[in-house]
Amino acid sequence: MNNVPRSLLLDSILNRHPLTLPPQTSVMVAIEHMHQWGQPVLVVERRCVVGIFSKSDVVKAIAQGIDVATVTLSHVMTQPVMTVLDSHLTSGSALLEYLHQHHLKNVPIVDHDGELVGLVTRASLTSLSQGAPPQRSSPQLCRVQEIDPLQPLDEIEQCLVLEDEQLEHVNSIYSQTYPSSQTYSPGVEGQTLSTTLEQTNRELEARIGLQAAQIVHIHQEWEHKNSNCHHVQAQLERFFALTPSLLCIVGLDGFFKQISPSFTHVLGYDPFELLAHPFLRFVHPDDQQATQAEVEHLAMGELTIAFENRYRCKDGHYRWLSWNATASMEERLIYAAAQDITDHKQCEENLRLTTDSLPVLICYVDTDHCYRFNNQTYELWFCRPVAELWGQSIENVMGPIYYRNAQPHIQKALRGEKAMYDATLTTPDGHCRELEITYIPDIDSDKKVKGFWGLINDISDRKATERIKNEFVSVAGHELRTPLTSIYGS
């Protein structure tokens, strides 16, 4: 089903003429249409889906005591409605998994303006995956609809339970009315049984009425809470849609629960493709173990700050993401935000290729005096892998004496001023080096100093040459002055 061309996929699963009615339509008229078409009603206003009305909405309305003969669809329809953009219909299997994941039987398809394009049902997707011909919707052909195999069993079970309760109650009253020692009388028994059944029926009606009232009260409370949830959800969706960061909510079961549109923009997947699969499926194999360990740390209440991993795009390429995240154990959810740092990583790699060929130390230091970049020459001087130096302080790498002497120059660079000075350093190989050091501040567009670049040049040879030169000049000068002194003395 994944290899089906998009045009054929749309033609196979998309019902472009579903049952639609305006919100001011009478509920009774809508019920009649549902009976004829065999499918739920999409409530549409100005080509946009504003609600959906199905048999479950009829039952809910009756349970609330609503007179369905006097109200319109706008009073009883389910809203808001989950929809899918038509441009995202590229994989039938992914859409089917999306429906299963969210327990949906059908989903309206809309364009980028929010206007209705058609309806996709779980039945049409299942038929496509099994190679069956698609079902076309019309009042004559839509009688056969997708049936939940558990629904009839639930209804039968409810009837049986009610029947058992009635029989038990009748038998109890009958036993009290006719003890085993009483003489059997068909006429009297028939009259008494009729009276008992009437009394039992009244008691059942009263009990059911009380339970219905309780259900309606609970449902009203739920509707109020649900309304608040919808309001919060709408705010969250607006925030998700407007931010350029990759925002997501992830369950501890390993599945995305909600993602921002930036995921589609950066990775190229349709939203339901990401929602239908565990997120580790999209992580680079070399990063999966570290990513799983980070999730476990989150589950233990720790924060994730600047965790980096690679995500596979739909075209097969990988992009670097930097994550900040926190977890809610009560909800068993992880709230995370990521930045696409692929370009930054590429710049780092290009910089490394350039700087690794230079015989000088090049580094980047943040405002905490910790290294964020070191070129390959550091590894040659300090006999440590460059990766071990990242995040280490200057004091830990260069030693306390060097760090103490460098402090005034570091502070100058972090004030936004260029700093230059000379220093000496004994490296782990015992070699004492004379250094020429330059710090160049890194200032952003807001005039804030983010750190500084360091350029450290070994000038030991130059200093040695200068010393030899100075010694030669001194000796030569002394030799030249000695004869003159003798002449002047004579």
Contacts in CASP RR format, 6 or more apart in sequence:
PFRMAT RR
TARGET T0000
AUTHOR 0000-0000-0000
METHOD contacts of the structure
MODEL  1
MNNVPRSLLLDSILNRHPLTLPPQTSVMVAIEHMHQWGQPVLVVERRCVV
GIFSKSDVVKAIAQGIDVATVTLSHVMTQPVMTVLDSHLTSGSALLEYLH
QHHLKNVPIVDHDGELVGLVTRASLTSLSQGAPPQRSSPQLCRVQEIDPL
QPLDEIEQCLVLEDEQLEHVNSIYSQTYPSSQTYSPGVEGQTLSTTLEQT
NRELEARIGLQAAQIVHIHQEWEHKNSNCHHVQAQLERFFALTPSLLCIV
GLDGFFKQISPSFTHVLGYDPFELLAHPFLRFVHPDDQQATQAEVEHLAM
GELTIAFENRYRCKDGHYRWLSWNATASMEERLIYAAAQDITDHKQCEEN
LRLTTDSLPVLICYVDTDHCYRFNNQTYELWFCRPVAELWGQSIENVMGP
IYYRNAQPHIQKALRGEKAMYDATLTTPDGHCRELEITYIPDIDSDKKVK
GFWGLINDISDRKATERIKNEFVSVAGHELRTPLTSIYGS
1 9 0 8 1.000
1 91 0 8 1.000
1 92 0 8 1.000
1 93 0 8 1.000
1 96 0 8 1.000
1 128 0 8 1.000
1 129 0 8 1.000
2 91 0 8 1.000
2 92 0 8 1.000
2 93 0 8 1.000
2 94 0 8 1.000
4 12 0 8 1.000
4 92 0 8 1.000
4 128 0 8 1.000
6 89 0 8 1.000
6 90 0 8 1.000
9 89 0 8 1.000
9 90 0 8 1.000
9 92 0 8 1.000
9 128 0 8 1.000
10 86 0 8 1.000
10 89 0 8 1.000
12 124 0 8 1.000
12 128 0 8 1.000
12 134 0 8 1.000
13 89 0 8 1.000
13 92 0 8 1.000
13 95 0 8 1.000
13 120 0 8 1.000
13 121 0 8 1.000
13 124 0 8 1.000
13 125 0 8 1.000
13 128 0 8 1.000
13 134 0 8 1.000
14 89 0 8 1.000
14 109 0 8 1.000
14 117 0 8 1.000
14 118 0 8 1.000
14 119 0 8 1.000
14 120 0 8 1.000
14 124 0 8 1.000
15 118 0 8 1.000
15 119 0 8 1.000
15 120 0 8 1.000
15 121 0 8 1.000
15 124 0 8 1.000
15 136 0 8 1.000
15 137 0 8 1.000
16 117 0 8 1.000
16 118 0 8 1.000
17 118 0 8 1.000
17 137 0 8 1.000
18 39 0 8 1.000
18 42 0 8 1.000
18 108 0 8 1.000
18 116 0 8 1.000
18 118 0 8 1.000
18 119 0 8 1.000
18 137 0 8 1.000
19 33 0 8 1.000
19 34 0 8 1.000
19 37 0 8 1.000
19 38 0 8 1.000
19 39 0 8 1.000
19 40 0 8 1.000
19 41 0 8 1.000
19 42 0 8 1.000
19 137 0 8 1.000
20 41 0 8 1.000
20 42 0 8 1.000
20 43 0 8 1.000
20 44 0 8 1.000
20 116 0 8 1.000
21 29 0 8 1.000
21 30 0 8 1.000
21 33 0 8 1.000
21 41 0 8 1.000
21 42 0 8 1.000
21 43 0 8 1.000
21 44 0 8 1.000
21 53 0 8 1.000
21 73 0 8 1.000
22 43 0 8 1.000
22 44 0 8 1.000
22 45 0 8 1.000
22 73 0 8 1.000
23 43 0 8 1.000
23 45 0 8 1.000
23 50 0 8 1.000
23 51 0 8 1.000
23 72 0 8 1.000
23 73 0 8 1.000
23 74 0 8 1.000
23 77 0 8 1.000
24 72 0 8 1.000
24 73 0 8 1.000
24 74 0 8 1.000
25 41 0 8 1.000
25 43 0 8 1.000
25 72 0 8 1.000
25 73 0 8 1.000
26 71 0 8 1.000
26 72 0 8 1.000
26 73 0 8 1.000
27 53 0 8 1.000
27 58 0 8 1.000
27 61 0 8 1.000
27 68 0 8 1.000
27 69 0 8 1.000
27 71 0 8 1.000
27 72 0 8 1.000
27 73 0 8 1.000
27 75 0 8 1.000
27 76 0 8 1.000
28 68 0 8 1.000
28 69 0 8 1.000
30 41 0 8 1.000
30 53 0 8 1.000
30 73 0 8 1.000
31 58 0 8 1.000
31 68 0 8 1.000
33 41 0 8 1.000
34 40 0 8 1.000
34 41 0 8 1.000
34 53 0 8 1.000
34 54 0 8 1.000
34 55 0 8 1.000
36 139 0 8 1.000
37 137 0 8 1.000
37 138 0 8 1.000
37 139 0 8 1.000
37 142 0 8 1.000
38 142 0 8 1.000
38 143 0 8 1.000
38 145 0 8 1.000
39 106 0 8 1.000
39 119 0 8 1.000
39 121 0 8 1.000
39 137 0 8 1.000
39 142 0 8 1.000
39 145 0 8 1.000
40 52 0 8 1.000
40 53 0 8 1.000
40 54 0 8 1.000
40 55 0 8 1.000
40 106 0 8 1.000
41 52 0 8 1.000
41 53 0 8 1.000
41 54 0 8 1.000
41 73 0 8 1.000
41 77 0 8 1.000
42 49 0 8 1.000
42 51 0 8 1.000
42 52 0 8 1.000
42 81 0 8 1.000
42 108 0 8 1.000
42 116 0 8 1.000
42 119 0 8 1.000
43 49 0 8 1.000
43 50 0 8 1.000
43 51 0 8 1.000
43 52 0 8 1.000
43 53 0 8 1.000
43 73 0 8 1.000
43 74 0 8 1.000
43 77 0 8 1.000
43 79 0 8 1.000
44 50 0 8 1.000
44 116 0 8 1.000
47 114 0 8 1.000
47 115 0 8 1.000
47 116 0 8 1.000
48 110 0 8 1.000
48 114 0 8 1.000
48 115 0 8 1.000
48 116 0 8 1.000
49 81 0 8 1.000
49 83 0 8 1.000
49 108 0 8 1.000
49 110 0 8 1.000
49 114 0 8 1.000
49 116 0 8 1.000
50 77 0 8 1.000
50 79 0 8 1.000
50 81 0 8 1.000
51 77 0 8 1.000
51 78 0 8 1.000
51 79 0 8 1.000
51 80 0 8 1.000
51 81 0 8 1.000
52 77 0 8 1.000
52 78 0 8 1.000
52 79 0 8 1.000
52 81 0 8 1.000
52 108 0 8 1.000
53 73 0 8 1.000
53 76 0 8 1.000
53 77 0 8 1.000
53 78 0 8 1.000
54 78 0 8 1.000
57 76 0 8 1.000
57 77 0 8 1.000
57 78 0 8 1.000
58 68 0 8 1.000
58 76 0 8 1.000
60 76 0 8 1.000
60 219 0 8 1.000
61 68 0 8 1.000
61 71 0 8 1.000
61 75 0 8 1.000
61 76 0 8 1.000
62 68 0 8 1.000
63 212 0 8 1.000
63 215 0 8 1.000
63 216 0 8 1.000
63 219 0 8 1.000
64 216 0 8 1.000
64 219 0 8 1.000
64 220 0 8 1.000
65 212 0 8 1.000
65 216 0 8 1.000
66 75 0 8 1.000
66 76 0 8 1.000
68 76 0 8 1.000
80 230 0 8 1.000
80 234 0 8 1.000
81 108 0 8 1.000
82 102 0 8 1.000
82 104 0 8 1.000
82 107 0 8 1.000
83 107 0 8 1.000
83 108 0 8 1.000
83 109 0 8 1.000
83 110 0 8 1.000
83 114 0 8 1.000
84 95 0 8 1.000
84 98 0 8 1.000
84 107 0 8 1.000
84 108 0 8 1.000
84 109 0 8 1.000
84 110 0 8 1.000
84 120 0 8 1.000
84 271 0 8 1.000
84 272 0 8 1.000
85 109 0 8 1.000
85 110 0 8 1.000
85 111 0 8 1.000
85 112 0 8 1.000
86 109 0 8 1.000
86 110 0 8 1.000
86 111 0 8 1.000
86 117 0 8 1.000
87 111 0 8 1.000
87 112 0 8 1.000
88 270 0 8 1.000
88 271 0 8 1.000
88 272 0 8 1.000
89 95 0 8 1.000
89 109 0 8 1.000
89 120 0 8 1.000
89 270 0 8 1.000
90 270 0 8 1.000
91 270 0 8 1.000
91 273 0 8 1.000
92 125 0 8 1.000
92 128 0 8 1.000
92 129 0 8 1.000
93 129 0 8 1.000
94 270 0 8 1.000
94 272 0 8 1.000
94 273 0 8 1.000
94 276 0 8 1.000
95 107 0 8 1.000
95 120 0 8 1.000
95 125 0 8 1.000
95 272 0 8 1.000
96 122 0 8 1.000
96 125 0 8 1.000
96 126 0 8 1.000
96 129 0 8 1.000
97 272 0 8 1.000
97 276 0 8 1.000
97 277 0 8 1.000
98 104 0 8 1.000
98 107 0 8 1.000
98 272 0 8 1.000
98 275 0 8 1.000
98 276 0 8 1.000
99 105 0 8 1.000
99 106 0 8 1.000
99 107 0 8 1.000
99 122 0 8 1.000
99 125 0 8 1.000
100 122 0 8 1.000
101 255 0 8 1.000
101 275 0 8 1.000
101 276 0 8 1.000
104 122 0 8 1.000
105 121 0 8 1.000
105 122 0 8 1.000
105 123 0 8 1.000
105 146 0 8 1.000
105 148 0 8 1.000
106 119 0 8 1.000
106 120 0 8 1.000
106 121 0 8 1.000
106 122 0 8 1.000
107 119 0 8 1.000
107 120 0 8 1.000
108 116 0 8 1.000
108 118 0 8 1.000
108 119 0 8 1.000
109 116 0 8 1.000
109 117 0 8 1.000
109 118 0 8 1.000
109 119 0 8 1.000
109 120 0 8 1.000
110 116 0 8 1.000
110 117 0 8 1.000
111 117 0 8 1.000
119 137 0 8 1.000
121 146 0 8 1.000
122 146 0 8 1.000
123 135 0 8 1.000
123 145 0 8 1.000
123 146 0 8 1.000
124 134 0 8 1.000
124 135 0 8 1.000
127 133 0 8 1.000
127 134 0 8 1.000
127 135 0 8 1.000
128 134 0 8 1.000
135 141 0 8 1.000
135 142 0 8 1.000
135 144 0 8 1.000
165 204 0 8 1.000
166 200 0 8 1.000
166 204 0 8 1.000
169 200 0 8 1.000
169 203 0 8 1.000
169 204 0 8 1.000
170 196 0 8 1.000
170 197 0 8 1.000
170 200 0 8 1.000
173 196 0 8 1.000
173 199 0 8 1.000
173 200 0 8 1.000
174 193 0 8 1.000
174 196 0 8 1.000
177 192 0 8 1.000
177 196 0 8 1.000
178 189 0 8 1.000
178 192 0 8 1.000
236 258 0 8 1.000
239 247 0 8 1.000
240 247 0 8 1.000
240 258 0 8 1.000
240 259 0 8 1.000
240 260 0 8 1.000
240 261 0 8 1.000
241 260 0 8 1.000
241 261 0 8 1.000
243 260 0 8 1.000
243 262 0 8 1.000
244 262 0 8 1.000
245 260 0 8 1.000
245 262 0 8 1.000
245 337 0 8 1.000
245 338 0 8 1.000
245 339 0 8 1.000
246 259 0 8 1.000
246 260 0 8 1.000
246 262 0 8 1.000
246 263 0 8 1.000
246 266 0 8 1.000
246 321 0 8 1.000
246 337 0 8 1.000
246 338 0 8 1.000
246 339 0 8 1.000
246 340 0 8 1.000
247 259 0 8 1.000
247 260 0 8 1.000
247 262 0 8 1.000
247 336 0 8 1.000
247 337 0 8 1.000
247 338 0 8 1.000
248 256 0 8 1.000
248 257 0 8 1.000
248 258 0 8 1.000
248 259 0 8 1.000
248 260 0 8 1.000
248 263 0 8 1.000
248 336 0 8 1.000
248 337 0 8 1.000
248 338 0 8 1.000
249 256 0 8 1.000
249 257 0 8 1.000
249 258 0 8 1.000
249 259 0 8 1.000
249 333 0 8 1.000
249 334 0 8 1.000
249 335 0 8 1.000
249 336 0 8 1.000
250 256 0 8 1.000
250 257 0 8 1.000
250 279 0 8 1.000
250 333 0 8 1.000
250 334 0 8 1.000
250 336 0 8 1.000
251 257 0 8 1.000
251 332 0 8 1.000
251 333 0 8 1.000
251 334 0 8 1.000
252 295 0 8 1.000
252 299 0 8 1.000
252 327 0 8 1.000
252 332 0 8 1.000
252 333 0 8 1.000
252 334 0 8 1.000
253 332 0 8 1.000
254 278 0 8 1.000
254 279 0 8 1.000
254 280 0 8 1.000
254 295 0 8 1.000
255 275 0 8 1.000
255 277 0 8 1.000
255 278 0 8 1.000
255 279 0 8 1.000
256 274 0 8 1.000
256 275 0 8 1.000
256 279 0 8 1.000
257 275 0 8 1.000
257 333 0 8 1.000
259 271 0 8 1.000
259 274 0 8 1.000
259 275 0 8 1.000
263 269 0 8 1.000
263 271 0 8 1.000
263 274 0 8 1.000
264 270 0 8 1.000
264 271 0 8 1.000
266 313 0 8 1.000
266 319 0 8 1.000
266 340 0 8 1.000
267 274 0 8 1.000
267 282 0 8 1.000
267 311 0 8 1.000
267 312 0 8 1.000
267 313 0 8 1.000
267 314 0 8 1.000
267 319 0 8 1.000
268 313 0 8 1.000
268 314 0 8 1.000
268 315 0 8 1.000
269 282 0 8 1.000
269 313 0 8 1.000
269 314 0 8 1.000
273 314 0 8 1.000
274 282 0 8 1.000
280 288 0 8 1.000
280 291 0 8 1.000
280 292 0 8 1.000
282 311 0 8 1.000
282 312 0 8 1.000
283 291 0 8 1.000
283 309 0 8 1.000
283 310 0 8 1.000
283 311 0 8 1.000
283 312 0 8 1.000
284 309 0 8 1.000
284 310 0 8 1.000
284 311 0 8 1.000
284 312 0 8 1.000
284 318 0 8 1.000
286 310 0 8 1.000
287 309 0 8 1.000
287 310 0 8 1.000
290 309 0 8 1.000
291 307 0 8 1.000
291 309 0 8 1.000
294 304 0 8 1.000
294 307 0 8 1.000
294 323 0 8 1.000
294 325 0 8 1.000
295 334 0 8 1.000
297 304 0 8 1.000
298 304 0 8 1.000
298 325 0 8 1.000
298 326 0 8 1.000
298 327 0 8 1.000
298 334 0 8 1.000
299 327 0 8 1.000
299 329 0 8 1.000
301 327 0 8 1.000
301 329 0 8 1.000
303 324 0 8 1.000
303 325 0 8 1.000
303 326 0 8 1.000
304 323 0 8 1.000
304 324 0 8 1.000
304 325 0 8 1.000
304 326 0 8 1.000
304 336 0 8 1.000
305 324 0 8 1.000
306 322 0 8 1.000
306 323 0 8 1.000
306 324 0 8 1.000
307 322 0 8 1.000
307 323 0 8 1.000
307 324 0 8 1.000
307 325 0 8 1.000
308 320 0 8 1.000
308 321 0 8 1.000
308 322 0 8 1.000
308 323 0 8 1.000
308 341 0 8 1.000
309 320 0 8 1.000
309 321 0 8 1.000
309 323 0 8 1.000
310 318 0 8 1.000
310 319 0 8 1.000
310 320 0 8 1.000
310 321 0 8 1.000
311 318 0 8 1.000
311 319 0 8 1.000
311 321 0 8 1.000
312 318 0 8 1.000
313 319 0 8 1.000
319 340 0 8 1.000
319 342 0 8 1.000
320 340 0 8 1.000
320 341 0 8 1.000
320 342 0 8 1.000
320 344 0 8 1.000
320 345 0 8 1.000
321 338 0 8 1.000
321 339 0 8 1.000
321 340 0 8 1.000
321 341 0 8 1.000
322 338 0 8 1.000
322 339 0 8 1.000
322 341 0 8 1.000
323 336 0 8 1.000
323 337 0 8 1.000
323 338 0 8 1.000
324 336 0 8 1.000
324 337 0 8 1.000
324 338 0 8 1.000
325 334 0 8 1.000
325 335 0 8 1.000
325 336 0 8 1.000
325 337 0 8 1.000
326 334 0 8 1.000
326 335 0 8 1.000
326 336 0 8 1.000
327 333 0 8 1.000
327 334 0 8 1.000
327 335 0 8 1.000
328 334 0 8 1.000
328 335 0 8 1.000
348 373 0 8 1.000
351 373 0 8 1.000
352 375 0 8 1.000
352 376 0 8 1.000
355 362 0 8 1.000
355 375 0 8 1.000
355 376 0 8 1.000
355 377 0 8 1.000
356 375 0 8 1.000
356 376 0 8 1.000
356 377 0 8 1.000
358 375 0 8 1.000
358 377 0 8 1.000
359 377 0 8 1.000
359 458 0 8 1.000
360 377 0 8 1.000
360 455 0 8 1.000
360 456 0 8 1.000
360 457 0 8 1.000
360 458 0 8 1.000
361 374 0 8 1.000
361 375 0 8 1.000
361 377 0 8 1.000
361 378 0 8 1.000
361 381 0 8 1.000
361 454 0 8 1.000
361 455 0 8 1.000
361 456 0 8 1.000
361 457 0 8 1.000
362 373 0 8 1.000
362 374 0 8 1.000
362 375 0 8 1.000
362 377 0 8 1.000
362 453 0 8 1.000
362 454 0 8 1.000
362 455 0 8 1.000
362 456 0 8 1.000
363 371 0 8 1.000
363 373 0 8 1.000
363 374 0 8 1.000
363 375 0 8 1.000
363 378 0 8 1.000
363 453 0 8 1.000
363 454 0 8 1.000
363 456 0 8 1.000
364 371 0 8 1.000
364 372 0 8 1.000
364 373 0 8 1.000
364 442 0 8 1.000
364 451 0 8 1.000
364 452 0 8 1.000
364 453 0 8 1.000
364 454 0 8 1.000
365 371 0 8 1.000
365 372 0 8 1.000
365 394 0 8 1.000
365 410 0 8 1.000
365 451 0 8 1.000
365 452 0 8 1.000
365 453 0 8 1.000
365 454 0 8 1.000
366 372 0 8 1.000
366 450 0 8 1.000
366 451 0 8 1.000
367 414 0 8 1.000
367 449 0 8 1.000
367 450 0 8 1.000
367 451 0 8 1.000
368 393 0 8 1.000
369 393 0 8 1.000
369 394 0 8 1.000
369 395 0 8 1.000
369 410 0 8 1.000
370 391 0 8 1.000
370 392 0 8 1.000
370 393 0 8 1.000
370 394 0 8 1.000
371 389 0 8 1.000
371 390 0 8 1.000
371 391 0 8 1.000
371 392 0 8 1.000
371 393 0 8 1.000
371 394 0 8 1.000
371 397 0 8 1.000
372 390 0 8 1.000
372 391 0 8 1.000
373 390 0 8 1.000
374 386 0 8 1.000
374 389 0 8 1.000
374 390 0 8 1.000
375 386 0 8 1.000
376 386 0 8 1.000
378 384 0 8 1.000
378 386 0 8 1.000
378 389 0 8 1.000
378 397 0 8 1.000
379 385 0 8 1.000
379 386 0 8 1.000
381 427 0 8 1.000
382 389 0 8 1.000
382 397 0 8 1.000
382 427 0 8 1.000
382 428 0 8 1.000
383 428 0 8 1.000
383 429 0 8 1.000
389 397 0 8 1.000
393 403 0 8 1.000
394 402 0 8 1.000
394 403 0 8 1.000
394 406 0 8 1.000
394 410 0 8 1.000
395 403 0 8 1.000
398 406 0 8 1.000
398 425 0 8 1.000
402 423 0 8 1.000
402 425 0 8 1.000
405 423 0 8 1.000
406 421 0 8 1.000
406 423 0 8 1.000
406 437 0 8 1.000
409 419 0 8 1.000
409 420 0 8 1.000
409 421 0 8 1.000
409 437 0 8 1.000
409 439 0 8 1.000
410 419 0 8 1.000
410 439 0 8 1.000
410 452 0 8 1.000
412 419 0 8 1.000
412 439 0 8 1.000
413 419 0 8 1.000
413 439 0 8 1.000
413 440 0 8 1.000
413 441 0 8 1.000
413 449 0 8 1.000
413 451 0 8 1.000
413 452 0 8 1.000
414 441 0 8 1.000
414 449 0 8 1.000
414 451 0 8 1.000
414 452 0 8 1.000
415 441 0 8 1.000
415 449 0 8 1.000
416 441 0 8 1.000
416 443 0 8 1.000
416 449 0 8 1.000
416 452 0 8 1.000
417 441 0 8 1.000
418 438 0 8 1.000
418 439 0 8 1.000
418 440 0 8 1.000
418 441 0 8 1.000
419 437 0 8 1.000
419 438 0 8 1.000
419 439 0 8 1.000
420 436 0 8 1.000
420 437 0 8 1.000
420 438 0 8 1.000
420 439 0 8 1.000
421 437 0 8 1.000
422 434 0 8 1.000
422 435 0 8 1.000
422 436 0 8 1.000
422 437 0 8 1.000
422 459 0 8 1.000
423 434 0 8 1.000
423 435 0 8 1.000
423 437 0 8 1.000
424 432 0 8 1.000
424 433 0 8 1.000
424 434 0 8 1.000
424 435 0 8 1.000
425 432 0 8 1.000
425 433 0 8 1.000
425 435 0 8 1.000
426 432 0 8 1.000
426 433 0 8 1.000
427 433 0 8 1.000
432 460 0 8 1.000
433 458 0 8 1.000
433 460 0 8 1.000
434 458 0 8 1.000
434 459 0 8 1.000
434 460 0 8 1.000
434 463 0 8 1.000
435 456 0 8 1.000
435 457 0 8 1.000
435 458 0 8 1.000
435 459 0 8 1.000
436 456 0 8 1.000
436 457 0 8 1.000
436 459 0 8 1.000
437 454 0 8 1.000
437 455 0 8 1.000
437 456 0 8 1.000
437 457 0 8 1.000
438 454 0 8 1.000
438 455 0 8 1.000
438 456 0 8 1.000
439 452 0 8 1.000
439 453 0 8 1.000
439 454 0 8 1.000
440 452 0 8 1.000
440 453 0 8 1.000
440 454 0 8 1.000
440 455 0 8 1.000
441 449 0 8 1.000
441 451 0 8 1.000
441 452 0 8 1.000
442 449 0 8 1.000
442 450 0 8 1.000
442 451 0 8 1.000
442 452 0 8 1.000
442 453 0 8 1.000
443 449 0 8 1.000
443 450 0 8 1.000
444 450 0 8 1.000
END
